[in-house]
Amino acid sequence: MAFGDLFRNTSTTMGRWYFPSGRNLEKTSASNAYVETFNDKKIESLAREICQNSLDASDGYGKPVRVSFDMIKIKAETVPGYKELIDTIIPKAESAWPHEVKTQKLIRKMKSILSKPEISVLKISDENTTGLEPQNWESLIEQAGSSVKSSDESGGSFGIGKAAPFAVSDLRMVFYNTLAKQGSEQSIGVTKFVSFDLPNKETTQGTGYFGENEKTPFNHGVSFDPSTRSKLGTDVYVIGFDINDFPDYKSEIMYSILDNFLVSIERNQLEVIVEGEVLNKDTISKYLSEIINDKKLEKTYIDLISYYGVLADKDHIVINMPEFEPYAIESGEAVLVLSNKTENNRRVLMTRKAGMKIFDKKSISGVLKFSGVFQATGPNINKVLKEIENPNHDKWSVDRASDKKRAKQFLDFVTKFIKKAVIDEYQEKITQEVDAFGVSDFLPSNLDALKGAKAEEKKPLVSGNATIKIKNTSSDITSTTPIRSNETGELSDEELKKAGIVEGNSGGHGLDGGEGGGLGFGDNDFAGGDEAGHSSNDFEGDEMLVSDKISRKRIANMHYRVIESDSSEGKYRIVLNPEKNIRDVMISIAIIGDSGNKTKVKVKSAFNVNIGSLQAKANNVYVPNLVSGKWQAIDVKVNQYNRLKLEVEVYANFE
């Protein structure tokens, strides 16, 4: 027996609250898992999920989907089922959870809201949409964790986003009203409440419905809003939206929608109106100006500024992604837009057909100046991406695919396409200035030897079509690229051998696990040779731990080189030669951009042939000591897989 049947006399003439019930049901407290998902960023989540659902329901007639947010006030007693809530439902829930703190807090808040003369309601409406068809209505109202969309190109797929409006309601109450092609206007209320016991020893479930009869919706609009809907579309009423909790909700909605749906808005697919203020293709610049003129906002939305610059650049480059046969993805099903005339955040905004931001793709290049926007527009690629997209719609993961191996191949294909496009468009400009990232002035004629790998496994230093010119001095490098002052001094042939820079019988890259184990020939105390050197500290492998509390000074007079071993795997070799013996050494590594700016790079591992694995933390490598007057080598692996110009700073104590 349902709760509504026991209290008919307390219901309004326009309907009653219905809570499905039964024996031995699992009780639901205030900690609703779906609602909790959106508690961290309530307004942003609400705006994002609402606009995504409206875009998915576009009527396809070419006009932008319009979503409006308006605050209305209603008298407390006009809340559907008001007397029922006050006299029966809330008291029973209160007695059912005497020791559950969060549930008691929710109930106290509900009582406080309902005791006020007026209640705030956030009304969200869309136009140029189809409204909720019967199957969509059923998924929205009656089902948990389900989502029925018109195509694989839609944004939503998990049915979790429909819980976002409840996260901003102090009553956990939302009313829906829709006018669809297949039928007349209909409405119903839903509350994500808590379980409570009934006199017949049954327990209600957490979700309740306010309809004409149990879950049967009314065949008209909601009773507390006199306005009627004349166009197809859907209205969402968030009951008990406390403005005091969200004093800046207007600007929060505007900025979050612009950040999450920049592509949709710029391409005239979405228009948003908040309390009469319009955000569309023609007004984007107004809101960007507000962001740029506010330091806090600019820091939050710095990537948004870059991506808009890409789309607004009349000279931006548009590149169609080639076909990917294993998934039957045809050429042109995704497009990449690039520009190097904007803020150049060196990232790519990743989106699907709906234009909603999924994530920012990083680690494309730490040197080349560019920003980009990637959009999957075709049906086949959207089907693939929808399968591997997580519930929060902010990541594509191969672990969600039915065929993980093939999904990984696909994501690798997308990544390689983006990286190749960036390099093909902008690499030439950089290599002319940087001269192969400043290494050619000391490279030997045999470039293969730089890898220190076994002869049969050697690869060219530079992949693709890039070339390296051998120059006699670093002064030949174009002056527009900063030259690090402490990268000075010449490497003699003997020193090159000891550092493993020229070919030797005992070669083997430390990070590759080379069989030879050496970095060259000789008796270098640190860099290694045919036999282990004589390090003054007896550290071996992981036994070498350096305390972060050690006081160090920056070593100014330090000759060093950074040599690219295999940039596609993030592998570089650092050779150093201090003027004095130093100990407790910390080597900090940074990327030098073409404009001279520095960016930290994460060191994944570090190796020396005598010591073995070195401790690496963040962008630092720790070494027990370095010997004066000798070139000593360290192999590092970083978390970026493109050609980098690296700078080294050394901090240590003098012996």
Summary of the structure (lengths in Angstrom):
residues: 655
radius of gyration: 31.7
end to end distance: 84.5
largest distance: 99.4
contacts: 2162
relative contact order: 0.08
helix: 30%
strand: 25%
